[in-house]
Amino acid sequence: MDGNKKNLIKVAIPTNDGINIFQKMLGRATQIFIYETDGKQFKLIEKRNNPFEKTMQHLKTLDVYDLLHDCAVIISANIGKKGIQRLKKRGMKLLFKKGNIQEAIDDVIEKEELKKIL
């Protein structure tokens, strides 16, 4: 993946344990792992702490979006209905997966899901 950086996109995946996709709402995860991918390989490039994890403010999705605005895709287990609309309105692409992060990434690669949504 050291080739042409302009063909790479960033993908955000919420987690609390670093192994599994966070099962509850996106904005309640303690961390969000940021991957760079060309659709065939994923490379973890950053672990972002979520300062909004314990907050319950109105329009929280927009705060989380500010944290992830440089990502093209979010892979999450759960996002509220209004949150989905807010993220999509800002151009964010969403994939819904549960369980182990690496297994979810392998599934995205195998099914070429990024090609389908980008």
TIROTOR-804624 format. One record per atom (N, C-alpha, C): residue in one letter; atom name; x, y, z. Coordinates in nm, 2 decimals. Layout:
BEGIN
+------+------+--------+--------+--------+
| rest | atom |      x |      y |      z |
+------+------+--------+--------+--------+
|    A |   CA |      X |      Y |      Z |
...
+------+------+--------+--------+--------+
//
This chain:
BEGIN
+------+------+--------+--------+--------+
| rest | atom |      x |      y |      z |
+------+------+--------+--------+--------+
|    M |    N |   0.08 |  -0.12 |   0.00 |
|    M |   CA |   0.00 |   0.00 |   0.00 |
|    M |    C |   0.09 |   0.13 |   0.00 |
|    D |    N |   0.21 |   0.11 |  -0.02 |
|    D |   CA |   0.30 |   0.23 |  -0.02 |
|    D |    C |   0.30 |   0.30 |  -0.15 |
|    G |    N |   0.22 |   0.25 |  -0.25 |
|    G |   CA |   0.21 |   0.31 |  -0.38 |
|    G |    C |   0.15 |   0.45 |  -0.38 |
|    N |    N |   0.06 |   0.47 |  -0.47 |
|    N |   CA |   0.00 |   0.60 |  -0.49 |
|    N |    C |  -0.10 |   0.64 |  -0.38 |
|    K |    N |  -0.07 |   0.74 |  -0.30 |
|    K |   CA |  -0.16 |   0.78 |  -0.19 |
|    K |    C |  -0.29 |   0.83 |  -0.23 |
|    K |    N |  -0.30 |   0.89 |  -0.35 |
|    K |   CA |  -0.43 |   0.95 |  -0.39 |
|    K |    C |  -0.53 |   0.85 |  -0.41 |
|    N |    N |  -0.50 |   0.72 |  -0.43 |
|    N |   CA |  -0.60 |   0.62 |  -0.45 |
|    N |    C |  -0.64 |   0.56 |  -0.31 |
|    L |    N |  -0.59 |   0.61 |  -0.20 |
|    L |   CA |  -0.62 |   0.55 |  -0.07 |
|    L |    C |  -0.74 |   0.63 |  -0.01 |
|    I |    N |  -0.82 |   0.56 |   0.06 |
|    I |   CA |  -0.93 |   0.63 |   0.14 |
|    I |    C |  -0.91 |   0.59 |   0.29 |
|    K |    N |  -0.97 |   0.68 |   0.37 |
|    K |   CA |  -0.97 |   0.65 |   0.51 |
|    K |    C |  -1.10 |   0.59 |   0.56 |
|    V |    N |  -1.09 |   0.49 |   0.64 |
|    V |   CA |  -1.21 |   0.42 |   0.69 |
|    V |    C |  -1.21 |   0.42 |   0.84 |
|    A |    N |  -1.32 |   0.46 |   0.91 |
|    A |   CA |  -1.32 |   0.47 |   1.05 |
|    A |    C |  -1.40 |   0.35 |   1.11 |
|    I |    N |  -1.35 |   0.29 |   1.22 |
|    I |   CA |  -1.42 |   0.17 |   1.28 |
|    I |    C |  -1.42 |   0.20 |   1.43 |
|    P |    N |  -1.54 |   0.21 |   1.49 |
|    P |   CA |  -1.54 |   0.23 |   1.64 |
|    P |    C |  -1.51 |   0.10 |   1.71 |
|    T |    N |  -1.44 |   0.12 |   1.83 |
|    T |   CA |  -1.41 |   0.00 |   1.91 |
|    T |    C |  -1.39 |   0.04 |   2.06 |
|    N |    N |  -1.41 |  -0.05 |   2.14 |
|    N |   CA |  -1.38 |  -0.03 |   2.29 |
|    N |    C |  -1.27 |  -0.12 |   2.33 |
|    D |    N |  -1.25 |  -0.23 |   2.26 |
|    D |   CA |  -1.14 |  -0.33 |   2.30 |
|    D |    C |  -1.03 |  -0.34 |   2.20 |
|    G |    N |  -1.04 |  -0.27 |   2.09 |
|    G |   CA |  -0.93 |  -0.29 |   1.99 |
|    G |    C |  -0.94 |  -0.41 |   1.90 |
|    I |    N |  -1.04 |  -0.50 |   1.93 |
|    I |   CA |  -1.05 |  -0.62 |   1.86 |
|    I |    C |  -1.19 |  -0.63 |   1.79 |
|    N |    N |  -1.29 |  -0.58 |   1.85 |
|    N |   CA |  -1.43 |  -0.60 |   1.80 |
|    N |    C |  -1.49 |  -0.46 |   1.76 |
|    I |    N |  -1.58 |  -0.46 |   1.67 |
|    I |   CA |  -1.65 |  -0.34 |   1.63 |
|    I |    C |  -1.74 |  -0.31 |   1.75 |
|    F |    N |  -1.75 |  -0.18 |   1.80 |
|    F |   CA |  -1.83 |  -0.15 |   1.91 |
|    F |    C |  -1.98 |  -0.17 |   1.88 |
|    Q |    N |  -2.05 |  -0.25 |   1.96 |
|    Q |   CA |  -2.18 |  -0.29 |   1.94 |
|    Q |    C |  -2.29 |  -0.19 |   1.95 |
|    K |    N |  -2.26 |  -0.09 |   2.04 |
|    K |   CA |  -2.37 |   0.01 |   2.06 |
|    K |    C |  -2.35 |   0.13 |   1.96 |
|    M |    N |  -2.42 |   0.24 |   1.99 |
|    M |   CA |  -2.41 |   0.35 |   1.90 |
|    M |    C |  -2.27 |   0.41 |   1.88 |
|    L |    N |  -2.24 |   0.44 |   1.75 |
|    L |   CA |  -2.11 |   0.49 |   1.71 |
|    L |    C |  -2.05 |   0.59 |   1.81 |
|    G |    N |  -2.13 |   0.69 |   1.85 |
|    G |   CA |  -2.08 |   0.80 |   1.93 |
|    G |    C |  -2.05 |   0.76 |   2.07 |
|    R |    N |  -2.07 |   0.64 |   2.11 |
|    R |   CA |  -2.05 |   0.60 |   2.25 |
|    R |    C |  -1.92 |   0.51 |   2.26 |
|    A |    N |  -1.85 |   0.49 |   2.15 |
|    A |   CA |  -1.73 |   0.41 |   2.15 |
|    A |    C |  -1.62 |   0.49 |   2.21 |
|    T |    N |  -1.52 |   0.42 |   2.28 |
|    T |   CA |  -1.41 |   0.49 |   2.34 |
|    T |    C |  -1.31 |   0.54 |   2.24 |
|    Q |    N |  -1.29 |   0.45 |   2.14 |
|    Q |   CA |  -1.19 |   0.48 |   2.04 |
|    Q |    C |  -1.25 |   0.46 |   1.90 |
|    I |    N |  -1.19 |   0.52 |   1.80 |
|    I |   CA |  -1.22 |   0.50 |   1.66 |
|    I |    C |  -1.09 |   0.47 |   1.59 |
|    F |    N |  -1.08 |   0.35 |   1.53 |
|    F |   CA |  -0.96 |   0.32 |   1.46 |
|    F |    C |  -0.97 |   0.37 |   1.32 |
|    I |    N |  -0.87 |   0.43 |   1.27 |
|    I |   CA |  -0.87 |   0.49 |   1.13 |
|    I |    C |  -0.77 |   0.40 |   1.05 |
|    Y |    N |  -0.83 |   0.35 |   0.94 |
|    Y |   CA |  -0.75 |   0.27 |   0.84 |
|    Y |    C |  -0.74 |   0.34 |   0.71 |
|    E |    N |  -0.63 |   0.32 |   0.64 |
|    E |   CA |  -0.61 |   0.36 |   0.50 |
|    E |    C |  -0.63 |   0.24 |   0.42 |
|    T |    N |  -0.70 |   0.25 |   0.31 |
|    T |   CA |  -0.72 |   0.13 |   0.22 |
|    T |    C |  -0.73 |   0.17 |   0.07 |
|    D |    N |  -0.69 |   0.08 |  -0.01 |
|    D |   CA |  -0.71 |   0.09 |  -0.15 |
|    D |    C |  -0.83 |  -0.01 |  -0.19 |
|    G |    N |  -0.89 |  -0.06 |  -0.09 |
|    G |   CA |  -1.00 |  -0.16 |  -0.12 |
|    G |    C |  -0.96 |  -0.30 |  -0.11 |
|    K |    N |  -0.83 |  -0.32 |  -0.12 |
|    K |   CA |  -0.77 |  -0.46 |  -0.12 |
|    K |    C |  -0.69 |  -0.49 |   0.01 |
|    Q |    N |  -0.63 |  -0.38 |   0.06 |
|    Q |   CA |  -0.56 |  -0.40 |   0.19 |
|    Q |    C |  -0.60 |  -0.28 |   0.28 |
|    F |    N |  -0.60 |  -0.31 |   0.41 |
|    F |   CA |  -0.63 |  -0.21 |   0.51 |
|    F |    C |  -0.51 |  -0.20 |   0.60 |
|    K |    N |  -0.47 |  -0.07 |   0.63 |
|    K |   CA |  -0.36 |  -0.05 |   0.72 |
|    K |    C |  -0.40 |   0.05 |   0.83 |
|    L |    N |  -0.39 |   0.00 |   0.95 |
|    L |   CA |  -0.43 |   0.09 |   1.07 |
|    L |    C |  -0.33 |   0.20 |   1.07 |
|    I |    N |  -0.37 |   0.33 |   1.07 |
|    I |   CA |  -0.28 |   0.44 |   1.07 |
|    I |    C |  -0.30 |   0.53 |   1.19 |
|    E |    N |  -0.41 |   0.51 |   1.26 |
|    E |   CA |  -0.44 |   0.60 |   1.38 |
|    E |    C |  -0.54 |   0.54 |   1.47 |
|    K |    N |  -0.53 |   0.57 |   1.60 |
|    K |   CA |  -0.63 |   0.54 |   1.70 |
|    K |    C |  -0.68 |   0.67 |   1.76 |
|    R |    N |  -0.80 |   0.71 |   1.73 |
|    R |   CA |  -0.85 |   0.84 |   1.79 |
|    R |    C |  -0.94 |   0.81 |   1.91 |
|    N |    N |  -0.91 |   0.88 |   2.02 |
|    N |   CA |  -1.00 |   0.88 |   2.13 |
|    N |    C |  -1.12 |   0.96 |   2.10 |
|    N |    N |  -1.24 |   0.91 |   2.15 |
|    N |   CA |  -1.36 |   0.98 |   2.12 |
|    N |    C |  -1.40 |   1.06 |   2.25 |
|    P |    N |  -1.38 |   1.19 |   2.24 |
|    P |   CA |  -1.41 |   1.28 |   2.35 |
|    P |    C |  -1.56 |   1.29 |   2.38 |
|    F |    N |  -1.65 |   1.24 |   2.29 |
|    F |   CA |  -1.79 |   1.24 |   2.31 |
|    F |    C |  -1.85 |   1.11 |   2.36 |
|    E |    N |  -1.77 |   1.02 |   2.40 |
|    E |   CA |  -1.81 |   0.89 |   2.44 |
|    E |    C |  -1.92 |   0.89 |   2.55 |
|    K |    N |  -1.91 |   0.98 |   2.65 |
|    K |   CA |  -2.00 |   0.98 |   2.76 |
|    K |    C |  -2.10 |   1.09 |   2.76 |
|    T |    N |  -2.10 |   1.17 |   2.65 |
|    T |   CA |  -2.19 |   1.28 |   2.64 |
|    T |    C |  -2.32 |   1.24 |   2.58 |
|    M |    N |  -2.42 |   1.32 |   2.60 |
|    M |   CA |  -2.55 |   1.30 |   2.54 |
|    M |    C |  -2.61 |   1.42 |   2.48 |
|    Q |    N |  -2.53 |   1.51 |   2.42 |
|    Q |   CA |  -2.58 |   1.63 |   2.36 |
|    Q |    C |  -2.66 |   1.61 |   2.24 |
|    H |    N |  -2.74 |   1.71 |   2.21 |
|    H |   CA |  -2.83 |   1.72 |   2.09 |
|    H |    C |  -2.73 |   1.72 |   1.97 |
|    L |    N |  -2.76 |   1.65 |   1.87 |
|    L |   CA |  -2.69 |   1.65 |   1.74 |
|    L |    C |  -2.55 |   1.60 |   1.76 |
|    K |    N |  -2.53 |   1.50 |   1.85 |
|    K |   CA |  -2.40 |   1.44 |   1.88 |
|    K |    C |  -2.33 |   1.39 |   1.76 |
|    T |    N |  -2.41 |   1.34 |   1.66 |
|    T |   CA |  -2.35 |   1.28 |   1.54 |
|    T |    C |  -2.27 |   1.39 |   1.47 |
|    L |    N |  -2.30 |   1.51 |   1.47 |
|    L |   CA |  -2.23 |   1.62 |   1.41 |
|    L |    C |  -2.09 |   1.63 |   1.48 |
|    D |    N |  -2.09 |   1.62 |   1.61 |
|    D |   CA |  -1.96 |   1.62 |   1.68 |
|    D |    C |  -1.87 |   1.51 |   1.64 |
|    V |    N |  -1.93 |   1.39 |   1.63 |
|    V |   CA |  -1.86 |   1.27 |   1.59 |
|    V |    C |  -1.81 |   1.29 |   1.44 |
|    Y |    N |  -1.89 |   1.34 |   1.36 |
|    Y |   CA |  -1.86 |   1.37 |   1.22 |
|    Y |    C |  -1.73 |   1.46 |   1.22 |
|    D |    N |  -1.73 |   1.57 |   1.30 |
|    D |   CA |  -1.61 |   1.65 |   1.30 |
|    D |    C |  -1.49 |   1.57 |   1.34 |
|    L |    N |  -1.50 |   1.48 |   1.42 |
|    L |   CA |  -1.38 |   1.39 |   1.46 |
|    L |    C |  -1.34 |   1.30 |   1.34 |
|    L |    N |  -1.43 |   1.27 |   1.25 |
|    L |   CA |  -1.41 |   1.17 |   1.14 |
|    L |    C |  -1.42 |   1.23 |   1.00 |
|    H |    N |  -1.43 |   1.36 |   0.99 |
|    H |   CA |  -1.46 |   1.43 |   0.87 |
|    H |    C |  -1.36 |   1.39 |   0.75 |
|    D |    N |  -1.24 |   1.35 |   0.79 |
|    D |   CA |  -1.14 |   1.32 |   0.69 |
|    D |    C |  -1.15 |   1.17 |   0.64 |
|    C |    N |  -1.24 |   1.10 |   0.69 |
|    C |   CA |  -1.27 |   0.96 |   0.65 |
|    C |    C |  -1.38 |   0.96 |   0.55 |
|    A |    N |  -1.37 |   0.87 |   0.45 |
|    A |   CA |  -1.47 |   0.85 |   0.35 |
|    A |    C |  -1.58 |   0.75 |   0.39 |
|    V |    N |  -1.55 |   0.66 |   0.48 |
|    V |   CA |  -1.63 |   0.55 |   0.51 |
|    V |    C |  -1.63 |   0.52 |   0.66 |
|    I |    N |  -1.74 |   0.49 |   0.72 |
|    I |   CA |  -1.75 |   0.44 |   0.86 |
|    I |    C |  -1.81 |   0.30 |   0.85 |
|    I |    N |  -1.74 |   0.21 |   0.92 |
|    I |   CA |  -1.79 |   0.07 |   0.94 |
|    I |    C |  -1.83 |   0.06 |   1.08 |
|    S |    N |  -1.96 |   0.05 |   1.11 |
|    S |   CA |  -2.01 |   0.05 |   1.24 |
|    S |    C |  -2.12 |  -0.05 |   1.26 |
|    A |    N |  -2.14 |  -0.09 |   1.39 |
|    A |   CA |  -2.25 |  -0.19 |   1.41 |
|    A |    C |  -2.38 |  -0.11 |   1.42 |
|    N |    N |  -2.38 |   0.00 |   1.49 |
|    N |   CA |  -2.51 |   0.08 |   1.51 |
|    N |    C |  -2.49 |   0.23 |   1.50 |
|    I |    N |  -2.58 |   0.29 |   1.43 |
|    I |   CA |  -2.58 |   0.44 |   1.42 |
|    I |    C |  -2.73 |   0.47 |   1.42 |
|    G |    N |  -2.77 |   0.57 |   1.50 |
|    G |   CA |  -2.91 |   0.61 |   1.51 |
|    G |    C |  -2.96 |   0.65 |   1.37 |
|    K |    N |  -3.10 |   0.64 |   1.35 |
|    K |   CA |  -3.16 |   0.68 |   1.23 |
|    K |    C |  -3.13 |   0.82 |   1.19 |
|    K |    N |  -3.14 |   0.91 |   1.28 |
|    K |   CA |  -3.11 |   1.05 |   1.25 |
|    K |    C |  -2.96 |   1.07 |   1.22 |
|    G |    N |  -2.88 |   1.00 |   1.29 |
|    G |   CA |  -2.74 |   1.01 |   1.27 |
|    G |    C |  -2.70 |   0.96 |   1.13 |
|    I |    N |  -2.76 |   0.85 |   1.09 |
|    I |   CA |  -2.73 |   0.80 |   0.95 |
|    I |    C |  -2.76 |   0.91 |   0.85 |
|    Q |    N |  -2.88 |   0.97 |   0.87 |
|    Q |   CA |  -2.92 |   1.08 |   0.77 |
|    Q |    C |  -2.82 |   1.19 |   0.78 |
|    R |    N |  -2.78 |   1.24 |   0.90 |
|    R |   CA |  -2.68 |   1.35 |   0.91 |
|    R |    C |  -2.55 |   1.31 |   0.84 |
|    L |    N |  -2.50 |   1.19 |   0.87 |
|    L |   CA |  -2.37 |   1.15 |   0.81 |
|    L |    C |  -2.38 |   1.14 |   0.66 |
|    K |    N |  -2.48 |   1.08 |   0.61 |
|    K |   CA |  -2.50 |   1.07 |   0.46 |
|    K |    C |  -2.51 |   1.20 |   0.40 |
|    K |    N |  -2.58 |   1.30 |   0.46 |
|    K |   CA |  -2.60 |   1.43 |   0.41 |
|    K |    C |  -2.46 |   1.50 |   0.39 |
|    R |    N |  -2.37 |   1.46 |   0.47 |
|    R |   CA |  -2.23 |   1.52 |   0.47 |
|    R |    C |  -2.14 |   1.44 |   0.38 |
|    G |    N |  -2.19 |   1.34 |   0.31 |
|    G |   CA |  -2.11 |   1.26 |   0.21 |
|    G |    C |  -2.04 |   1.14 |   0.27 |
|    M |    N |  -2.07 |   1.11 |   0.39 |
|    M |   CA |  -2.01 |   0.99 |   0.46 |
|    M |    C |  -2.08 |   0.87 |   0.40 |
|    K |    N |  -2.00 |   0.76 |   0.37 |
|    K |   CA |  -2.05 |   0.63 |   0.33 |
|    K |    C |  -2.05 |   0.54 |   0.45 |
|    L |    N |  -2.15 |   0.46 |   0.46 |
|    L |   CA |  -2.17 |   0.38 |   0.58 |
|    L |    C |  -2.18 |   0.23 |   0.54 |
|    L |    N |  -2.11 |   0.15 |   0.62 |
|    L |   CA |  -2.12 |   0.00 |   0.61 |
|    L |    C |  -2.15 |  -0.05 |   0.75 |
|    F |    N |  -2.24 |  -0.14 |   0.76 |
|    F |   CA |  -2.28 |  -0.20 |   0.89 |
|    F |    C |  -2.23 |  -0.34 |   0.91 |
|    K |    N |  -2.14 |  -0.36 |   1.01 |
|    K |   CA |  -2.08 |  -0.49 |   1.04 |
|    K |    C |  -2.08 |  -0.50 |   1.19 |
|    K |    N |  -2.08 |  -0.63 |   1.23 |
|    K |   CA |  -2.07 |  -0.66 |   1.37 |
|    K |    C |  -1.95 |  -0.76 |   1.39 |
|    G |    N |  -1.91 |  -0.77 |   1.52 |
|    G |   CA |  -1.81 |  -0.87 |   1.55 |
|    G |    C |  -1.66 |  -0.82 |   1.54 |
|    N |    N |  -1.58 |  -0.91 |   1.51 |
|    N |   CA |  -1.43 |  -0.89 |   1.50 |
|    N |    C |  -1.40 |  -0.79 |   1.39 |
|    I |    N |  -1.31 |  -0.70 |   1.42 |
|    I |   CA |  -1.27 |  -0.59 |   1.32 |
|    I |    C |  -1.20 |  -0.66 |   1.20 |
|    Q |    N |  -1.11 |  -0.74 |   1.23 |
|    Q |   CA |  -1.03 |  -0.80 |   1.11 |
|    Q |    C |  -1.12 |  -0.89 |   1.03 |
|    E |    N |  -1.22 |  -0.96 |   1.09 |
|    E |   CA |  -1.31 |  -1.04 |   1.01 |
|    E |    C |  -1.40 |  -0.95 |   0.92 |
|    A |    N |  -1.44 |  -0.84 |   0.98 |
|    A |   CA |  -1.53 |  -0.74 |   0.91 |
|    A |    C |  -1.45 |  -0.68 |   0.79 |
|    I |    N |  -1.32 |  -0.65 |   0.81 |
|    I |   CA |  -1.24 |  -0.60 |   0.71 |
|    I |    C |  -1.22 |  -0.70 |   0.60 |
|    D |    N |  -1.19 |  -0.82 |   0.63 |
|    D |   CA |  -1.18 |  -0.93 |   0.54 |
|    D |    C |  -1.30 |  -0.95 |   0.45 |
|    D |    N |  -1.42 |  -0.93 |   0.52 |
|    D |   CA |  -1.55 |  -0.95 |   0.45 |
|    D |    C |  -1.57 |  -0.83 |   0.35 |
|    V |    N |  -1.53 |  -0.71 |   0.39 |
|    V |   CA |  -1.54 |  -0.59 |   0.30 |
|    V |    C |  -1.45 |  -0.61 |   0.18 |
|    I |    N |  -1.33 |  -0.66 |   0.20 |
|    I |   CA |  -1.24 |  -0.69 |   0.09 |
|    I |    C |  -1.29 |  -0.80 |   0.00 |
|    E |    N |  -1.34 |  -0.91 |   0.06 |
|    E |   CA |  -1.38 |  -1.02 |  -0.02 |
|    E |    C |  -1.50 |  -0.98 |  -0.11 |
|    K |    N |  -1.60 |  -0.91 |  -0.05 |
|    K |   CA |  -1.72 |  -0.87 |  -0.12 |
|    K |    C |  -1.70 |  -0.74 |  -0.20 |
|    E |    N |  -1.58 |  -0.69 |  -0.20 |
|    E |   CA |  -1.56 |  -0.56 |  -0.27 |
|    E |    C |  -1.66 |  -0.45 |  -0.24 |
|    E |    N |  -1.70 |  -0.44 |  -0.11 |
|    E |   CA |  -1.81 |  -0.35 |  -0.07 |
|    E |    C |  -1.77 |  -0.21 |  -0.09 |
|    L |    N |  -1.64 |  -0.17 |  -0.08 |
|    L |   CA |  -1.61 |  -0.03 |  -0.10 |
|    L |    C |  -1.63 |   0.02 |  -0.24 |
|    K |    N |  -1.60 |  -0.07 |  -0.34 |
|    K |   CA |  -1.63 |  -0.04 |  -0.48 |
|    K |    C |  -1.78 |  -0.01 |  -0.50 |
|    K |    N |  -1.86 |  -0.08 |  -0.43 |
|    K |   CA |  -2.01 |  -0.06 |  -0.45 |
|    K |    C |  -2.06 |   0.07 |  -0.39 |
|    I |    N |  -2.00 |   0.12 |  -0.29 |
|    I |   CA |  -2.05 |   0.24 |  -0.22 |
|    I |    C |  -1.98 |   0.37 |  -0.26 |
|    L |    N |  -1.86 |   0.36 |  -0.31 |
|    L |   CA |  -1.78 |   0.48 |  -0.35 |
|    L |    C |  -1.80 |   0.52 |  -0.49 |
+------+------+--------+--------+--------+
//
